Amino acid sequence: MILAIILTYFPEKELLEKNISAIIHSVDKILIWENTPSDLCGNYRFVHHQKVEYHGDGINSISHALNYAWRYAKAHGYDHLLTMDQDSCFEDFPRYLKQTILNEAAPKGIYSPPIEGKTVANDFEEVDMPITSGMLIPVGLIDKIGGWDEDFQIDSVDDEFCLHAHVLGIKTFVVSGVVMQHRLGLPATRKFLGHTITLRNYPPRRLHYIYRNNIILVRKYPQFSYIRRNLFNWLKQIVWMTLFEGNKAKKLAAIIRGCIAGLTFSGAGGDCSGPAA
């Protein structure tokens, strides 16, 4: 049995309905977790179907929502959890299931689809940190990992979960032959010294959590070198944001506050030691 959870925040009606229609006939239930503020979320309840339940009511935390779905899955006997963003849509979800949980030859682990336009060399390509959207996880593996760290509410929730999985020897795979469309924020491009620069255009609050959480990850999982490389990429984004994006003062202030919060976070470290990567 498969439980799906879709995280929403002021969702677009057409896009959310397309997302749901792509999976609803292949899963047993869909939870829609509303991060939209509680006084407004009733205006965004577009979908009415016996398989769909609305939860959350303005509790804006991705990790809390995923842990709720995990507990729901355990309480109601589901075997797998599918985690989705509102801005994602599978082109052929039944194929994804045939490639993974219905395939006895599939390697054991956490599965994710390649984002549209990405190619996968093998049937199952082991990756460091797949995104939350489209992740298909056996409930038993979530039990082993212990769920999602609720110190990570908005950003890097998926990264922390996968890093903890790797410490425990659980692998994460991208699956070939599957396509999922996924929209990341409101990106834009600019030309700079002959190169095309991608701008994320994230709001200040999101930037605060991005830099806070990336620093915490480096502190918590120092054995994984690719986290430090990821942090370097976000440092480059400060340059592009300063050169090309609007609202610079508020964004820089949010980044500085996020960096301080990450460096002073008292929960970093702990017992997450493991093999280097």
C-alpha positions as CSV (number, residue, x, y, z in Angstrom):
1,M,0.0,0.0,0.0
2,I,1.2,3.5,-0.9
3,L,0.5,6.7,1.0
4,A,1.3,10.0,-0.8
5,I,1.7,13.4,0.8
6,I,1.7,16.6,-1.2
7,L,3.0,19.8,0.5
8,T,1.2,22.9,-0.6
9,Y,1.7,26.7,-0.1
10,F,-0.7,28.9,-2.0
11,P,-1.0,26.2,-4.7
12,E,-2.0,26.9,-8.3
13,K,-5.2,25.1,-9.0
14,E,-4.4,23.7,-12.4
15,L,-0.9,22.6,-11.5
16,L,-2.0,20.9,-8.3
17,E,-4.8,19.0,-10.0
18,K,-2.4,17.9,-12.7
19,N,0.0,16.6,-10.0
20,I,-2.8,14.7,-8.3
21,S,-4.3,13.2,-11.4
22,A,-0.9,11.7,-12.4
23,I,-0.7,9.6,-9.2
24,I,-4.2,9.2,-7.7
25,H,-5.0,5.9,-9.5
26,S,-1.7,4.3,-8.4
27,V,-1.7,5.2,-4.7
28,D,-4.1,4.2,-1.9
29,K,-4.4,7.6,-0.3
30,I,-3.2,11.2,-0.7
31,L,-2.6,13.6,2.2
32,I,-2.5,17.2,1.2
33,W,-0.5,19.1,3.8
34,E,-1.4,22.8,3.8
35,N,1.4,25.2,4.6
36,T,-0.8,28.0,3.5
37,P,-1.8,30.2,6.5
38,S,-4.7,28.7,8.4
39,D,-7.0,31.7,7.8
40,L,-6.6,31.3,4.0
41,C,-6.0,27.6,3.4
42,G,-9.7,26.9,3.0
43,N,-9.6,28.9,-0.2
44,Y,-7.1,26.5,-1.7
45,R,-8.9,23.2,-1.1
46,F,-9.6,22.5,-4.8
47,V,-9.6,18.7,-4.8
48,H,-12.5,16.6,-3.6
49,H,-11.9,12.9,-3.9
50,Q,-12.4,9.9,-1.6
51,K,-8.7,9.2,-1.7
52,V,-7.7,12.8,-0.7
53,E,-7.5,14.1,2.9
54,Y,-6.5,17.7,3.9
55,H,-4.2,18.2,6.9
56,G,-1.8,20.8,8.3
57,D,-4.0,23.9,8.5
58,G,-1.2,26.4,8.2
59,I,1.5,24.6,10.1
60,N,4.4,25.7,7.9
61,S,7.0,23.0,8.4
62,I,8.1,20.5,5.7
63,S,9.7,18.1,8.2
64,H,6.7,18.2,10.6
65,A,4.4,17.4,7.6
66,L,6.6,14.5,6.5
67,N,6.8,13.1,10.0
68,Y,3.0,13.3,10.2
69,A,2.7,11.3,7.0
70,W,5.2,8.8,8.3
71,R,3.2,8.3,11.5
72,Y,0.0,8.1,9.5
73,A,1.5,5.5,7.3
74,K,2.5,3.4,10.2
75,A,-0.8,3.7,12.0
76,H,-2.8,2.7,8.9
77,G,-0.6,-0.1,7.5
78,Y,1.0,1.5,4.5
79,D,4.2,0.0,3.1
80,H,5.6,3.0,1.2
81,L,5.5,6.8,1.4
82,L,5.6,9.0,-1.7
83,T,6.6,12.6,-0.9
84,M,5.6,15.4,-3.4
85,D,5.8,19.1,-3.8
86,Q,2.9,21.0,-5.3
87,D,5.0,22.1,-8.3
88,S,5.8,18.6,-9.5
89,C,4.1,16.2,-11.9
90,F,4.9,12.7,-13.0
91,E,4.5,12.0,-16.7
92,D,4.2,8.2,-16.1
93,F,3.9,7.3,-12.5
94,P,2.9,3.7,-13.0
95,R,6.2,3.1,-14.8
96,Y,8.0,4.5,-11.8
97,L,6.3,1.9,-9.6
98,K,7.1,-0.9,-12.1
99,Q,10.8,0.1,-12.0
100,T,11.0,0.2,-8.3
101,I,8.7,-1.3,-5.6
102,L,7.1,-3.8,-8.1
103,N,10.5,-4.8,-9.5
104,E,12.1,-7.7,-7.5
105,A,15.5,-6.9,-9.1
106,A,15.5,-3.3,-7.9
107,P,18.2,-2.5,-5.4
108,K,16.9,-1.8,-1.9
109,G,16.9,1.8,-0.8
110,I,15.2,5.2,-1.3
111,Y,14.1,6.0,-4.9
112,S,13.7,9.3,-6.7
113,P,12.9,10.3,-10.3
114,P,15.3,12.3,-12.5
115,I,14.1,15.9,-12.9
116,E,12.9,16.6,-16.5
117,G,15.9,17.0,-18.8
118,K,18.3,15.0,-16.7
119,T,19.6,11.7,-18.0
120,V,20.4,8.6,-16.0
121,A,23.3,6.4,-17.1
122,N,22.0,3.1,-15.5
123,D,18.7,1.7,-14.5
124,F,19.5,2.8,-10.9
125,E,22.0,5.6,-10.4
126,E,23.2,6.1,-6.8
127,V,23.1,9.7,-5.9
128,D,24.0,11.8,-2.9
129,M,20.9,13.8,-2.1
130,P,17.7,13.6,-4.2
131,I,15.0,16.2,-3.6
132,T,11.9,15.5,-1.6
133,S,9.5,15.7,-4.5
134,G,9.0,12.3,-6.1
135,M,10.9,10.4,-3.3
136,L,9.5,6.9,-2.8
137,I,10.5,5.4,0.5
138,P,9.7,2.1,2.3
139,V,8.2,2.9,5.6
140,G,10.5,0.4,7.3
141,L,13.5,2.5,6.2
142,I,12.0,5.7,7.6
143,D,11.6,3.8,10.9
144,K,15.3,3.0,10.7
145,I,16.3,6.6,10.0
146,G,14.0,7.9,12.6
147,G,12.0,10.3,10.4
148,W,12.9,13.8,9.4
149,D,14.8,16.2,11.6
150,E,12.4,19.0,12.7
151,D,15.2,21.4,13.3
152,F,15.1,21.7,9.5
153,Q,11.6,23.2,8.8
154,I,11.8,24.8,5.4
155,D,15.0,24.0,3.5
156,S,17.5,21.1,3.4
157,V,14.9,18.8,4.9
158,D,15.6,16.2,2.2
159,D,19.3,16.7,2.4
160,E,19.5,16.0,6.1
161,F,17.2,12.9,5.8
162,C,19.4,11.4,3.0
163,L,22.6,12.2,4.8
164,H,21.3,10.4,7.9
165,A,20.3,7.5,5.7
166,H,23.8,7.3,4.2
167,V,25.3,7.2,7.7
168,L,23.1,4.1,8.4
169,G,24.2,2.5,5.1
170,I,20.9,3.2,3.3
171,K,21.4,4.1,-0.4
172,T,19.5,6.7,-2.5
173,F,18.8,6.1,-6.2
174,V,17.6,8.0,-9.2
175,V,15.6,5.7,-11.5
176,S,15.9,5.8,-15.3
177,G,13.0,5.7,-17.6
178,V,10.9,8.0,-15.4
179,V,10.1,11.7,-16.0
180,M,8.9,14.2,-13.4
181,Q,8.5,17.8,-14.2
182,H,9.5,20.1,-11.3
183,R,9.5,23.8,-11.0
184,L,12.2,25.3,-8.7
185,G,11.1,28.7,-7.4
186,L,11.1,31.6,-9.9
187,P,14.5,31.2,-11.6
188,A,15.9,33.6,-14.2
189,T,19.1,33.7,-16.3
190,R,21.6,36.5,-17.0
191,K,24.7,36.6,-19.2
192,F,27.9,37.4,-17.4
193,L,31.4,37.3,-19.0
194,G,30.2,35.0,-21.6
195,H,28.5,32.6,-19.2
196,T,24.8,32.0,-18.4
197,I,24.1,32.6,-14.7
198,T,21.0,31.1,-13.1
199,L,19.4,33.3,-10.5
200,R,17.2,31.6,-7.8
201,N,15.2,34.7,-6.8
202,Y,14.4,33.3,-3.4
203,P,12.8,35.6,-0.9
204,P,14.7,36.7,2.3
205,R,13.0,34.2,4.6
206,R,13.9,31.3,2.3
207,L,17.5,32.5,2.0
208,H,17.8,32.7,5.8
209,Y,17.0,29.0,6.1
210,I,19.1,27.9,3.1
211,Y,22.3,29.3,4.6
212,R,21.4,28.4,8.2
213,N,20.7,24.8,7.3
214,N,23.6,24.3,4.9
215,I,26.0,25.4,7.6
216,I,24.4,23.1,10.1
217,L,24.7,20.2,7.6
218,V,28.4,20.8,7.2
219,R,28.8,20.9,11.0
220,K,26.6,17.8,11.6
221,Y,28.0,15.6,8.8
222,P,31.7,16.7,8.3
223,Q,32.6,13.3,6.8
224,F,30.6,14.0,3.6
225,S,32.7,16.2,1.4
226,Y,30.0,16.9,-1.2
227,I,28.1,19.0,1.4
228,R,31.0,21.5,1.5
229,R,30.9,21.7,-2.3
230,N,27.2,22.4,-2.1
231,L,27.9,25.2,0.4
232,F,30.4,26.7,-1.9
233,N,27.8,26.9,-4.7
234,W,25.5,28.8,-2.3
235,L,28.4,31.2,-1.6
236,K,28.6,31.9,-5.3
237,Q,24.8,32.6,-5.3
238,I,25.5,35.6,-3.0
239,V,27.6,37.1,-5.7
240,W,25.0,36.6,-8.4
241,M,22.2,37.9,-6.1
242,T,24.2,41.0,-5.3
243,L,24.9,41.7,-8.9
244,F,21.6,40.9,-10.5
245,E,18.6,40.5,-8.1
246,G,16.4,43.0,-6.5
247,N,15.7,43.6,-2.7
248,K,19.5,43.1,-2.1
249,A,19.6,44.7,1.4
250,K,16.9,42.5,2.9
251,K,18.3,39.4,1.2
252,L,21.9,40.0,2.4
253,A,20.6,40.7,5.9
254,A,18.7,37.4,5.8
255,I,21.7,35.5,4.6
256,I,23.9,37.0,7.4
257,R,21.4,36.1,10.0
258,G,21.1,32.6,8.6
259,C,24.9,32.1,8.6
260,I,25.0,33.3,12.3
261,A,22.2,31.0,13.2
262,G,23.9,28.1,11.5
263,L,27.2,28.7,13.2
264,T,25.7,29.1,16.6
265,F,23.2,26.3,16.4
266,S,23.7,24.2,19.5
267,G,22.2,21.0,18.1
268,A,24.8,20.4,15.4
269,G,27.3,17.6,15.8
270,G,25.6,14.8,17.8
271,D,26.2,11.2,16.9
272,C,26.0,11.3,13.1
273,S,29.5,10.0,12.4
274,G,30.0,7.5,9.7
275,P,32.1,6.6,6.6
276,A,33.6,9.4,4.6
277,A,32.3,10.2,1.1
